Amino acid sequence: MRLPPLSALLNLAFLCVFCSTGPLEDVVIDRYHIPLVCPREVTLGDHVRYHYNGSFEDGKKFDSSHDRGYPFSGLVGIGRLITGMDRGLQGMCVNERRKIIVPPHLAYGSLGAGSVIPPDATLYFDVHMLDIWNIEDKVQIHTLYKPAECNRTVESSDFVRYHYNGTLLDGTEFDSRYLHSRGHTYDTYIGQDWLIKGMDEGLIGMCVGERRSIIMPPFLAYGEQGFGTKIPPNASLMFDVLLLDLHNPKDDITIDSKKSPESCTRRSVAGDYIRYHYNATLLDGTPFDSSYSRNQTYNTYIGMGYVIAGMDKALQGLCIGDRMRVTVPPHMAYGETGVDKIIPGSAVLVFDVHVIDFHNPKDNVEVTTTFKPESCNDTTQTDDLVRYHYNCSLLDGTQLFSSHDYKNPQEIILGANKVIDGLDTALHGMCAGERRVAIVPPHLGHGENGARGVPGSAVLHFELELVDFKKGVPNGYLFVWLRDAPENLFEAMDLDKNGEVPLEEFSTFIKNQVDNGIGRLKPGEDAEANIKDMFVNQDRDKDGRIVAEELKLKTDEDAEKVRHEEL
């Protein structure tokens, strides 16, 4: 047989009492305020805290907990209260208000109580229930929200950061660490006696982002002493907790969601210089920094203490193009102090990283030949005029420049400082028609400052195709002999044999040498202008003609200059 709840029986008793016109046989109960939610009712053996006003039938007050400034605490059903109160309190909810009429035989009877309660007095109590607990109670945990992903939960010896609202069981707030209050998290170790026992137990098993309601009886909170002025003795406590962060002092970094390119010819090592993008958040997802928002990679040496220890470790052993999530515990990040108002103390940090490129300051140009003609009798060298096509990109595939955007191939003289050193090196030793891929480190490219369209410290990727080339002349020369010069050069140059060589005659002679493969003019420049410069150099008295005494080969001039310097 199923019995009705105690509160219903009390209401029934109240109705039946008023059926009689004689003296009261039992307590009379008027439940004039019942809370909408009543998870628990007072039963025999429960400890209770309540406020009350006690008065006689004429309204005269004989006692009041309100006047004393603190509620009454007692144990129901074991004779510590007058019988009428033992009965009248049963079935009450926290925050319920009752009027309880106690007849004399259930109060102080014919003897009364000293000078305060006269004999045969009927007592009238107005009661407000504040707290109910039992010595058998345990911590009550109610999950209010739990994130879909929960990779880790709180364990003993973990360090946690959380917000909370703390209230008494009747809803009176005594403390808060939510943002709308003091704005700071509560940071502590679990299972190390840093917390009251009920909170230590209530936090176990929580996920970051989880929200819980934790209710604990007084003997697992502040007990008979209470705490300060806001937590009275024997008070049950209720906490609304939001867990923001957890780690263990033994934690290392963790790497998740790693995606690597299909090919990886090299991995980053200590001493390398790396460029990467990142988004950075706290463990609860709160963002605090992003290289993407600045539209600029983060550039640094690794393994040399330039970044936090956790990132220094995570950035080693990676491939260009790697993407990963790095979780860094605070002892490998910014520790207990954090960073100003950006990163809280003892915060776990999460970085979503994309490696753009890396290099070592000792790197040379890396050249790979992708096609080479079967016939390759001559290759490019310093001072040659080369014509080539190229595509230039960053290592992440970002296209920068291409000669195909223009009508003609790129044209330069090798070794003339017309292009970056790495590209000049990569163009040496090529055959006409050969194709190469060249990886150029920044110290052989555009350096730390970069160039228009090229980020600072960027490694460059070139696809090269040599269209053709012309053999050059050494630096400082306008013309070189491919065979031995005539034994009597002036006589060979003096075509009309009149003992002098004007510009026209000089020009005709030089062109004949070039046409017959005996000599070579500097390629890529105005031939007429260079011939005129050569003539002016030999016309030492500037009379518009060269005579035998004036004519000297540049090699002879250079040798004579050395002799003069030695003297």
C-alpha positions as a Python dict, from the first residue, in 0.01 Angstrom:
ca = {
    (1, 'M'): (0, 0, 0),
    (2, 'R'): (146, 338, -103),
    (3, 'L'): (128, 607, 167),
    (4, 'P'): (74, 978, 92),
    (5, 'P'): (366, 1215, 162),
    (6, 'L'): (410, 1348, 512),
    (7, 'S'): (319, 1702, 408),
    (8, 'A'): (-21, 1578, 286),
    (9, 'L'): (-84, 1403, 617),
    (10, 'L'): (0, 1724, 801),
    (11, 'N'): (-249, 1918, 593),
    (12, 'L'): (-510, 1652, 669),
    (13, 'A'): (-434, 1680, 1038),
    (14, 'F'): (-477, 2057, 1018),
    (15, 'L'): (-824, 2017, 862),
    (16, 'C'): (-938, 1758, 1112),
    (17, 'V'): (-830, 1965, 1408),
    (18, 'F'): (-1062, 2243, 1299),
    (19, 'C'): (-1351, 1991, 1284),
    (20, 'S'): (-1348, 1991, 1666),
    (21, 'T'): (-1452, 2277, 1892),
    (22, 'G'): (-1268, 2135, 2196),
    (23, 'P'): (-908, 2176, 2306),
    (24, 'L'): (-638, 2103, 2049),
    (25, 'E'): (-523, 1744, 2044),
    (26, 'D'): (-239, 1794, 1794),
    (27, 'V'): (-40, 2070, 1628),
    (28, 'V'): (-214, 2291, 1376),
    (29, 'I'): (-13, 2370, 1063),
    (30, 'D'): (-72, 2648, 812),
    (31, 'R'): (163, 2614, 509),
    (32, 'Y'): (122, 2970, 391),
    (33, 'H'): (424, 2969, 157),
    (34, 'I'): (538, 2658, -29),
    (35, 'P'): (828, 2689, -280),
    (36, 'L'): (765, 2570, -637),
    (37, 'V'): (1051, 2320, -610),
    (38, 'C'): (1086, 2097, -307),
    (39, 'P'): (1355, 1834, -364),
    (40, 'R'): (1357, 1731, 2),
    (41, 'E'): (1127, 1735, 307),
    (42, 'V'): (1218, 1722, 674),
    (43, 'T'): (1202, 1372, 821),
    (44, 'L'): (1284, 1225, 1161),
    (45, 'G'): (1658, 1232, 1224),
    (46, 'D'): (1724, 1534, 1002),
    (47, 'H'): (1924, 1834, 1111),
    (48, 'V'): (1749, 2163, 1041),
    (49, 'R'): (1822, 2535, 1051),
    (50, 'Y'): (1531, 2773, 1062),
    (51, 'H'): (1422, 3117, 1166),
    (52, 'Y'): (1113, 3155, 1381),
    (53, 'N'): (902, 3397, 1582),
    (54, 'G'): (730, 3251, 1890),
    (55, 'S'): (418, 3418, 2040),
    (56, 'F'): (111, 3353, 2254),
    (57, 'E'): (-248, 3355, 2143),
    (58, 'D'): (-275, 3727, 2218),
    (59, 'G'): (18, 3796, 1985),
    (60, 'K'): (271, 3870, 2256),
    (61, 'K'): (617, 3755, 2145),
    (62, 'F'): (813, 3534, 2381),
    (63, 'D'): (1107, 3437, 2157),
    (64, 'S'): (1257, 3512, 1812),
    (65, 'S'): (1564, 3389, 1626),
    (66, 'H'): (1534, 3698, 1407),
    (67, 'D'): (1588, 3916, 1713),
    (68, 'R'): (1899, 3718, 1805),
    (69, 'G'): (2036, 3758, 1453),
    (70, 'Y'): (2106, 3393, 1376),
    (71, 'P'): (1879, 3094, 1302),
    (72, 'F'): (1806, 2801, 1530),
    (73, 'S'): (1978, 2468, 1457),
    (74, 'G'): (1840, 2141, 1583),
    (75, 'L'): (1777, 1772, 1527),
    (76, 'V'): (1421, 1658, 1453),
    (77, 'G'): (1257, 1360, 1624),
    (78, 'I'): (1497, 1269, 1903),
    (79, 'G'): (1351, 1480, 2184),
    (80, 'R'): (1570, 1784, 2157),
    (81, 'L'): (1272, 1995, 2055),
    (82, 'I'): (932, 2024, 2215),
    (83, 'T'): (709, 1751, 2079),
    (84, 'G'): (489, 1995, 1893),
    (85, 'M'): (781, 2140, 1700),
    (86, 'D'): (914, 1791, 1628),
    (87, 'R'): (580, 1718, 1465),
    (88, 'G'): (523, 2058, 1311),
    (89, 'L'): (858, 2071, 1128),
    (90, 'Q'): (819, 1737, 956),
    (91, 'G'): (747, 1758, 585),
    (92, 'M'): (883, 2113, 551),
    (93, 'C'): (1082, 2216, 243),
    (94, 'V'): (1373, 2460, 234),
    (95, 'N'): (1227, 2812, 198),
    (96, 'E'): (885, 2694, 310),
    (97, 'R'): (708, 2915, 565),
    (98, 'R'): (465, 2770, 819),
    (99, 'K'): (254, 2881, 1108),
    (100, 'I'): (250, 2607, 1372),
    (101, 'I'): (10, 2609, 1668),
    (102, 'V'): (130, 2384, 1949),
    (103, 'P'): (-115, 2289, 2229),
    (104, 'P'): (20, 2292, 2589),
    (105, 'H'): (53, 1914, 2626),
    (106, 'L'): (285, 1914, 2320),
    (107, 'A'): (474, 2219, 2445),
    (108, 'Y'): (563, 2296, 2810),
    (109, 'G'): (244, 2157, 2965),
    (110, 'S'): (114, 2256, 3306),
    (111, 'L'): (459, 2355, 3429),
    (112, 'G'): (543, 2612, 3167),
    (113, 'A'): (905, 2728, 3124),
    (114, 'G'): (1028, 2958, 3393),
    (115, 'S'): (908, 3311, 3368),
    (116, 'V'): (889, 3304, 2986),
    (117, 'I'): (620, 3041, 2918),
    (118, 'P'): (325, 3027, 3163),
    (119, 'P'): (156, 2693, 3249),
    (120, 'D'): (-89, 2546, 2997),
    (121, 'A'): (17, 2795, 2726),
    (122, 'T'): (-64, 2737, 2360),
    (123, 'L'): (231, 2846, 2149),
    (124, 'Y'): (220, 3004, 1805),
    (125, 'F'): (528, 2970, 1582),
    (126, 'D'): (598, 3138, 1249),
    (127, 'V'): (877, 2926, 1092),
    (128, 'H'): (1100, 2983, 787),
    (129, 'M'): (1300, 2669, 697),
    (130, 'L'): (1655, 2747, 578),
    (131, 'D'): (1842, 2417, 568),
    (132, 'I'): (1791, 2040, 592),
    (133, 'W'): (2059, 1773, 613),
    (134, 'N'): (2126, 1432, 752),
    (135, 'I'): (2438, 1265, 885),
    (136, 'E'): (2395, 1002, 610),
    (137, 'D'): (2401, 1266, 334),
    (138, 'K'): (2660, 1263, 58),
    (139, 'V'): (2767, 1524, -192),
    (140, 'Q'): (2491, 1576, -449),
    (141, 'I'): (2607, 1644, -805),
    (142, 'H'): (2375, 1764, -1082),
    (143, 'T'): (2523, 1817, -1429),
    (144, 'L'): (2374, 2133, -1579),
    (145, 'Y'): (2577, 2126, -1901),
    (146, 'K'): (2842, 1895, -2042),
    (147, 'P'): (3028, 1957, -2371),
    (148, 'A'): (2998, 1699, -2647),
    (149, 'E'): (3374, 1636, -2642),
    (150, 'C'): (3537, 1549, -2313),
    (151, 'N'): (3890, 1421, -2365),
    (152, 'R'): (3993, 1452, -2002),
    (153, 'T'): (3827, 1480, -1662),
    (154, 'V'): (3945, 1611, -1326),
    (155, 'E'): (4142, 1367, -1113),
    (156, 'S'): (4303, 1389, -771),
    (157, 'S'): (4630, 1593, -780),
    (158, 'D'): (4512, 1795, -1083),
    (159, 'F'): (4524, 2175, -1077),
    (160, 'V'): (4195, 2337, -1179),
    (161, 'R'): (4064, 2685, -1260),
    (162, 'Y'): (3691, 2745, -1228),
    (163, 'H'): (3419, 3003, -1176),
    (164, 'Y'): (3148, 2951, -918),
    (165, 'N'): (2851, 3100, -738),
    (166, 'G'): (2823, 2988, -376),
    (167, 'T'): (2489, 3002, -195),
    (168, 'L'): (2330, 2865, 116),
    (169, 'L'): (2052, 2613, 64),
    (170, 'D'): (1791, 2889, 86),
    (171, 'G'): (1958, 3076, -203),
    (172, 'T'): (2149, 3335, 1),
    (173, 'E'): (2468, 3410, -191),
    (174, 'F'): (2789, 3410, 13),
    (175, 'D'): (3057, 3419, -262),
    (176, 'S'): (3107, 3433, -639),
    (177, 'R'): (3397, 3396, -879),
    (178, 'Y'): (3198, 3447, -1199),
    (179, 'L'): (3293, 3723, -1441),
    (180, 'H'): (3010, 3948, -1328),
    (181, 'S'): (3164, 3946, -981),
    (182, 'R'): (3537, 3968, -912),
    (183, 'G'): (3634, 3838, -1253),
    (184, 'H'): (3900, 3595, -1129),
    (185, 'T'): (3886, 3219, -1139),
    (186, 'Y'): (3939, 3011, -830),
    (187, 'D'): (4262, 2818, -882),
    (188, 'T'): (4354, 2516, -669),
    (189, 'Y'): (4482, 2161, -649),
    (190, 'I'): (4236, 1873, -612),
    (191, 'G'): (4276, 1608, -342),
    (192, 'Q'): (4551, 1798, -159),
    (193, 'D'): (4333, 1936, 126),
    (194, 'W'): (4329, 2281, -32),
    (195, 'L'): (3948, 2271, -54),
    (196, 'I'): (3659, 2175, 169),
    (197, 'K'): (3593, 1804, 132),
    (198, 'G'): (3263, 1843, -46),
    (199, 'M'): (3414, 2059, -320),
    (200, 'D'): (3712, 1828, -355),
    (201, 'E'): (3469, 1544, -418),
    (202, 'G'): (3228, 1744, -633),
    (203, 'L'): (3490, 1853, -886),
    (204, 'I'): (3620, 1503, -957),
    (205, 'G'): (3522, 1383, -1304),
    (206, 'M'): (3441, 1728, -1450),
    (207, 'C'): (3527, 1821, -1809),
    (208, 'V'): (3652, 2161, -1919),
    (209, 'G'): (3340, 2359, -2011),
    (210, 'E'): (3116, 2146, -1789),
    (211, 'R'): (2878, 2316, -1547),
    (212, 'R'): (2765, 2147, -1228),
    (213, 'S'): (2550, 2213, -926),
    (214, 'I'): (2725, 2071, -617),
    (215, 'I'): (2537, 2046, -287),
    (216, 'M'): (2719, 1940, 28),
    (217, 'P'): (2614, 1891, 390),
    (218, 'P'): (2784, 2098, 661),
    (219, 'F'): (3015, 1818, 780),
    (220, 'L'): (3170, 1818, 428),
    (221, 'A'): (3183, 2199, 424),
    (222, 'Y'): (3258, 2432, 719),
    (223, 'G'): (3081, 2228, 988),
    (224, 'E'): (2979, 2359, 1326),
    (225, 'Q'): (3208, 2663, 1306),
    (226, 'G'): (3084, 2806, 978),
    (227, 'F'): (3310, 3055, 800),
    (228, 'G'): (3326, 3428, 855),
    (229, 'T'): (3004, 3623, 871),
    (230, 'K'): (2842, 3481, 558),
    (231, 'I'): (2846, 3106, 619),
    (232, 'P'): (2668, 3021, 945),
    (233, 'P'): (2742, 2711, 1155),
    (234, 'N'): (2593, 2383, 1032),
    (235, 'A'): (2513, 2525, 686),
    (236, 'S'): (2468, 2313, 376),
    (237, 'L'): (2633, 2477, 76),
    (238, 'M'): (2539, 2483, -289),
    (239, 'F'): (2788, 2573, -565),
    (240, 'D'): (2717, 2645, -931),
    (241, 'V'): (3054, 2558, -1091),
    (242, 'L'): (3189, 2618, -1442),
    (243, 'L'): (3523, 2444, -1504),
    (244, 'L'): (3754, 2646, -1729),
    (245, 'D'): (4087, 2469, -1708),
    (246, 'L'): (4267, 2166, -1571),
    (247, 'H'): (4615, 2025, -1585),
    (248, 'N'): (4854, 1818, -1383),
    (249, 'P'): (5202, 1935, -1280),
    (250, 'K'): (5339, 1621, -1449),
    (251, 'D'): (5174, 1704, -1783),
    (252, 'D'): (5376, 1737, -2102),
    (253, 'I'): (5252, 1904, -2418),
    (254, 'T'): (4994, 1713, -2620),
    (255, 'I'): (4961, 1722, -2997),
    (256, 'D'): (4626, 1640, -3157),
    (257, 'S'): (4455, 1662, -3496),
    (258, 'K'): (4788, 1652, -3678),
    (259, 'K'): (4770, 1664, -4057),
    (260, 'S'): (5090, 1625, -4258),
    (261, 'P'): (5160, 1658, -4631),
    (262, 'E'): (5204, 1339, -4833),
    (263, 'S'): (5576, 1399, -4882),
    (264, 'C'): (5817, 1531, -4622),
    (265, 'T'): (6183, 1553, -4721),
    (266, 'R'): (6294, 1738, -4410),
    (267, 'R'): (6186, 1789, -4050),
    (268, 'S'): (6251, 2088, -3829),
    (269, 'V'): (6530, 2065, -3572),
    (270, 'A'): (6672, 2289, -3301),
    (271, 'G'): (6850, 2584, -3457),
    (272, 'D'): (6608, 2611, -3749),
    (273, 'Y'): (6423, 2934, -3820),
    (274, 'I'): (6049, 2871, -3867),
    (275, 'R'): (5753, 3070, -3997),
    (276, 'Y'): (5406, 2959, -3890),
    (277, 'H'): (5050, 3078, -3847),
    (278, 'Y'): (4850, 3009, -3532),
    (279, 'N'): (4526, 3070, -3345),
    (280, 'A'): (4567, 3069, -2967),
    (281, 'T'): (4294, 3007, -2708),
    (282, 'L'): (4255, 2915, -2345),
    (283, 'L'): (4136, 2563, -2271),
    (284, 'D'): (3772, 2677, -2254),
    (285, 'G'): (3798, 2821, -2607),
    (286, 'T'): (3852, 3187, -2513),
    (287, 'P'): (4079, 3336, -2786),
    (288, 'F'): (4372, 3554, -2683),
    (289, 'D'): (4594, 3582, -2992),
    (290, 'S'): (4615, 3502, -3364),
    (291, 'S'): (4879, 3554, -3631),
    (292, 'Y'): (4601, 3540, -3890),
    (293, 'S'): (4443, 3853, -3745),
    (294, 'R'): (4773, 4035, -3801),
    (295, 'N'): (4805, 3885, -4151),
    (296, 'Q'): (5164, 3798, -4067),
    (297, 'T'): (5333, 3474, -3972),
    (298, 'Y'): (5511, 3431, -3641),
    (299, 'N'): (5882, 3393, -3715),
    (300, 'T'): (6133, 3255, -3469),
    (301, 'Y'): (6426, 3024, -3404),
    (302, 'I'): (6333, 2696, -3238),
    (303, 'G'): (6513, 2507, -2964),
    (304, 'M'): (6689, 2823, -2853),
    (305, 'G'): (6450, 2962, -2591),
    (306, 'Y'): (6293, 3234, -2805),
    (307, 'V'): (5939, 3101, -2746),
    (308, 'I'): (5764, 2935, -2449),
    (309, 'A'): (5908, 2594, -2366),
    (310, 'G'): (5597, 2406, -2479),
    (311, 'M'): (5598, 2561, -2827),
    (312, 'D'): (5976, 2524, -2852),
    (313, 'K'): (5928, 2151, -2808),
    (314, 'A'): (5618, 2119, -3028),
    (315, 'L'): (5780, 2295, -3326),
    (316, 'Q'): (6060, 2041, -3358),
    (317, 'G'): (6026, 1737, -3583),
    (318, 'L'): (5768, 1898, -3813),
    (319, 'C'): (5725, 1906, -4189),
    (320, 'I'): (5651, 2212, -4396),
    (321, 'G'): (5272, 2225, -4432),
    (322, 'D'): (5200, 2041, -4106),
    (323, 'R'): (4883, 2141, -3921),
    (324, 'M'): (4827, 2046, -3557),
    (325, 'R'): (4672, 2141, -3226),
    (326, 'V'): (4919, 2186, -2941),
    (327, 'T'): (4803, 2193, -2578),
    (328, 'V'): (5060, 2349, -2345),
    (329, 'P'): (5038, 2318, -1964),
    (330, 'P'): (5113, 2639, -1770),
    (331, 'H'): (5450, 2521, -1637),
    (332, 'M'): (5561, 2505, -2004),
    (333, 'A'): (5386, 2833, -2092),
    (334, 'Y'): (5346, 3147, -1879),
    (335, 'G'): (5326, 2981, -1537),
    (336, 'E'): (5144, 3112, -1235),
    (337, 'T'): (5175, 3479, -1333),
    (338, 'G'): (5028, 3466, -1685),
    (339, 'V'): (5056, 3773, -1910),
    (340, 'D'): (4898, 4099, -1798),
    (341, 'K'): (4523, 4083, -1861),
    (342, 'I'): (4560, 3858, -2166),
    (343, 'I'): (4658, 3519, -2023),
    (344, 'P'): (4546, 3427, -1669),
    (345, 'G'): (4791, 3275, -1425),
    (346, 'S'): (4817, 2893, -1434),
    (347, 'A'): (4634, 2881, -1770),
    (348, 'V'): (4660, 2590, -2014),
    (349, 'L'): (4707, 2723, -2368),
    (350, 'V'): (4587, 2572, -2696),
    (351, 'F'): (4754, 2657, -3028),
    (352, 'D'): (4625, 2560, -3373),
    (353, 'V'): (4944, 2572, -3580),
    (354, 'H'): (5013, 2573, -3955),
    (355, 'V'): (5381, 2547, -4051),
    (356, 'I'): (5454, 2769, -4353),
    (357, 'D'): (5827, 2707, -4390),
    (358, 'F'): (6153, 2668, -4203),
    (359, 'H'): (6522, 2681, -4284),
    (360, 'N'): (6860, 2681, -4117),
    (361, 'P'): (7102, 2974, -4139),
    (362, 'K'): (7361, 2725, -4270),
    (363, 'D'): (7140, 2612, -4560),
    (364, 'N'): (7258, 2640, -4919),
    (365, 'V'): (7039, 2651, -5227),
    (366, 'E'): (6873, 2316, -5285),
    (367, 'V'): (6861, 2237, -5660),
    (368, 'T'): (6675, 1947, -5818),
    (369, 'T'): (6691, 1883, -6192),
    (370, 'T'): (6350, 1781, -6325),
    (371, 'F'): (6449, 1762, -6696),
    (372, 'K'): (6780, 1764, -6881),
    (373, 'P'): (6829, 1737, -7260),
    (374, 'E'): (7021, 1436, -7386),
    (375, 'S'): (7269, 1666, -7555),
    (376, 'C'): (7431, 1899, -7304),
    (377, 'N'): (7772, 2005, -7432),
    (378, 'D'): (7782, 2351, -7279),
    (379, 'T'): (7650, 2490, -6953),
    (380, 'T'): (7604, 2833, -6804),
    (381, 'Q'): (7869, 3000, -6597),
    (382, 'T'): (7951, 3338, -6446),
    (383, 'D'): (7932, 3632, -6692),
    (384, 'D'): (7705, 3441, -6933),
    (385, 'L'): (7389, 3605, -7061),
    (386, 'V'): (7100, 3371, -6978),
    (387, 'R'): (6736, 3379, -7081),
    (388, 'Y'): (6501, 3176, -6867),
    (389, 'H'): (6141, 3130, -6754),
    (390, 'Y'): (6048, 3096, -6388),
    (391, 'N'): (5761, 3056, -6144),
    (392, 'C'): (5829, 3179, -5791),
    (393, 'S'): (5616, 3081, -5492),
    (394, 'L'): (5633, 3037, -5116),
    (395, 'L'): (5671, 2687, -4978),
    (396, 'D'): (5302, 2675, -4891),
    (397, 'G'): (5221, 2717, -5260),
    (398, 'T'): (5139, 3088, -5255),
    (399, 'Q'): (5227, 3219, -5604),
    (400, 'L'): (5444, 3531, -5602),
    (401, 'F'): (5587, 3600, -5951),
    (402, 'S'): (5609, 3439, -6293),
    (403, 'S'): (5799, 3528, -6612),
    (404, 'H'): (5504, 3383, -6804),
    (405, 'D'): (5314, 3697, -6709),
    (406, 'Y'): (5539, 3889, -6949),
    (407, 'K'): (5603, 3864, -7325),
    (408, 'N'): (5966, 3760, -7305),
    (409, 'P'): (6177, 3540, -7079),
    (410, 'Q'): (6381, 3695, -6801),
    (411, 'E'): (6730, 3795, -6918),
    (412, 'I'): (7031, 3853, -6692),
    (413, 'I'): (7410, 3820, -6683),
    (414, 'L'): (7517, 3565, -6425),
    (415, 'G'): (7731, 3697, -6145),
    (416, 'A'): (7638, 4060, -6212),
    (417, 'N'): (7427, 4097, -5893),
    (418, 'K'): (7111, 4142, -6095),
    (419, 'V'): (6911, 3874, -5908),
    (420, 'I'): (6912, 3729, -5555),
    (421, 'D'): (7217, 3516, -5479),
    (422, 'G'): (7023, 3191, -5448),
    (423, 'L'): (6866, 3227, -5791),
    (424, 'D'): (7200, 3323, -5948),
    (425, 'T'): (7352, 3008, -5801),
    (426, 'A'): (7065, 2789, -5923),
    (427, 'L'): (7108, 2917, -6282),
    (428, 'H'): (7474, 2813, -6299),
    (429, 'G'): (7565, 2489, -6474),
    (430, 'M'): (7243, 2463, -6677),
    (431, 'C'): (7201, 2345, -7034),
    (432, 'A'): (6966, 2515, -7276),
    (433, 'G'): (6626, 2349, -7230),
    (434, 'E'): (6705, 2219, -6882),
    (435, 'R'): (6443, 2252, -6607),
    (436, 'R'): (6513, 2278, -6238),
    (437, 'V'): (6343, 2333, -5901),
    (438, 'A'): (6539, 2552, -5661),
    (439, 'I'): (6467, 2607, -5290),
    (440, 'V'): (6625, 2933, -5179),
    (441, 'P'): (6667, 3011, -4805),
    (442, 'P'): (6599, 3371, -4704),
    (443, 'H'): (6965, 3459, -4638),
    (444, 'L'): (7022, 3386, -5008),
    (445, 'G'): (6689, 3543, -5103),
    (446, 'H'): (6526, 3858, -4973),
    (447, 'G'): (6639, 3823, -4610),
    (448, 'E'): (6459, 3922, -4293),
    (449, 'N'): (6296, 4227, -4447),
    (450, 'G'): (6154, 4056, -4754),
    (451, 'A'): (6064, 4254, -5064),
    (452, 'R'): (5750, 4379, -5233),
    (453, 'G'): (5516, 4083, -5223),
    (454, 'V'): (5772, 3864, -5043),
    (455, 'P'): (5736, 3816, -4664),
    (456, 'G'): (6038, 3862, -4443),
    (457, 'S'): (6247, 3548, -4379),
    (458, 'A'): (6057, 3355, -4647),
    (459, 'V'): (6197, 3047, -4816),
    (460, 'L'): (6134, 3071, -5193),
    (461, 'H'): (6045, 2795, -5439),
    (462, 'F'): (6154, 2847, -5801),
    (463, 'E'): (6058, 2643, -6107),
    (464, 'L'): (6324, 2728, -6369),
    (465, 'E'): (6356, 2657, -6741),
    (466, 'L'): (6665, 2780, -6928),
    (467, 'V'): (6559, 2900, -7275),
    (468, 'D'): (6906, 2978, -7408),
    (469, 'F'): (7228, 3155, -7314),
    (470, 'K'): (7523, 3336, -7462),
    (471, 'K'): (7872, 3300, -7334),
    (472, 'G'): (7988, 3612, -7158),
    (473, 'V'): (8304, 3803, -7089),
    (474, 'P'): (8475, 3850, -6751),
    (475, 'N'): (8368, 4130, -6528),
    (476, 'G'): (8531, 4457, -6638),
    (477, 'Y'): (8579, 4341, -6995),
    (478, 'L'): (8380, 4449, -7302),
    (479, 'F'): (8547, 4207, -7544),
    (480, 'V'): (8751, 3887, -7510),
    (481, 'W'): (8956, 3683, -7753),
    (482, 'L'): (8838, 3329, -7809),
    (483, 'R'): (9164, 3245, -7987),
    (484, 'D'): (9508, 3400, -7971),
    (485, 'A'): (9507, 3764, -8069),
    (486, 'P'): (9700, 3855, -8391),
    (487, 'E'): (10075, 3871, -8329),
    (488, 'N'): (10086, 4231, -8448),
    (489, 'L'): (9747, 4357, -8338),
    (490, 'F'): (9783, 4715, -8460),
    (491, 'E'): (9895, 4605, -8803),
    (492, 'A'): (9591, 4373, -8830),
    (493, 'M'): (9361, 4650, -8712),
    (494, 'D'): (9504, 4913, -8950),
    (495, 'L'): (9303, 4793, -9246),
    (496, 'D'): (9410, 5073, -9489),
    (497, 'K'): (9772, 5058, -9367),
    (498, 'N'): (9801, 5436, -9312),
    (499, 'G'): (9946, 5408, -8959),
    (500, 'E'): (9631, 5514, -8776),
    (501, 'V'): (9293, 5360, -8687),
    (502, 'P'): (8981, 5580, -8663),
    (503, 'L'): (8656, 5466, -8492),
    (504, 'E'): (8497, 5330, -8811),
    (505, 'E'): (8802, 5117, -8893),
    (506, 'F'): (8826, 4998, -8530),
    (507, 'S'): (8455, 4903, -8532),
    (508, 'T'): (8488, 4708, -8857),
    (509, 'F'): (8784, 4512, -8722),
    (510, 'I'): (8609, 4415, -8394),
    (511, 'K'): (8291, 4306, -8573),
    (512, 'N'): (8496, 4089, -8809),
    (513, 'Q'): (8652, 3911, -8510),
    (514, 'V'): (8309, 3843, -8365),
    (515, 'D'): (8163, 3723, -8695),
    (516, 'N'): (8455, 3485, -8748),
    (517, 'G'): (8434, 3341, -8395),
    (518, 'I'): (8773, 3482, -8299),
    (519, 'G'): (8644, 3720, -8032),
    (520, 'R'): (8330, 3793, -7829),
    (521, 'L'): (8163, 4116, -7724),
    (522, 'K'): (7990, 4142, -7390),
    (523, 'P'): (7639, 3998, -7444),
    (524, 'G'): (7318, 4167, -7354),
    (525, 'E'): (7444, 4520, -7414),
    (526, 'D'): (7457, 4766, -7706),
    (527, 'A'): (7743, 4642, -7924),
    (528, 'E'): (7801, 4982, -8094),
    (529, 'A'): (7819, 5157, -7758),
    (530, 'N'): (8065, 4902, -7619),
    (531, 'I'): (8287, 4925, -7930),
    (532, 'K'): (8290, 5302, -7897),
    (533, 'D'): (8386, 5270, -7528),
    (534, 'M'): (8669, 5036, -7624),
    (535, 'F'): (8791, 5285, -7888),
    (536, 'V'): (8780, 5577, -7643),
    (537, 'N'): (8982, 5373, -7393),
    (538, 'Q'): (9255, 5310, -7656),
    (539, 'D'): (9254, 5666, -7795),
    (540, 'R'): (9466, 5790, -7512),
    (541, 'D'): (9539, 6138, -7650),
    (542, 'K'): (9173, 6181, -7750),
    (543, 'D'): (9253, 6291, -8108),
    (544, 'G'): (8994, 6061, -8267),
    (545, 'R'): (9245, 5801, -8389),
    (546, 'I'): (9456, 5523, -8245),
    (547, 'V'): (9824, 5484, -8329),
    (548, 'A'): (10049, 5188, -8254),
    (549, 'E'): (10198, 5345, -7942),
    (550, 'E'): (9851, 5385, -7788),
    (551, 'L'): (9715, 5033, -7845),
    (552, 'K'): (9738, 4794, -7550),
    (553, 'L'): (9547, 4478, -7460),
    (554, 'K'): (9355, 4493, -7132),
    (555, 'T'): (9550, 4195, -7004),
    (556, 'D'): (9872, 4386, -7062),
    (557, 'E'): (9725, 4692, -6890),
    (558, 'D'): (9619, 4484, -6588),
    (559, 'A'): (9964, 4322, -6565),
    (560, 'E'): (10133, 4661, -6586),
    (561, 'K'): (9903, 4795, -6314),
    (562, 'V'): (10005, 4508, -6085),
    (563, 'R'): (10374, 4581, -6147),
    (564, 'H'): (10322, 4946, -6060),
    (565, 'E'): (10143, 4851, -5740),
    (566, 'E'): (10430, 4616, -5649),
    (567, 'L'): (10680, 4894, -5704),
}
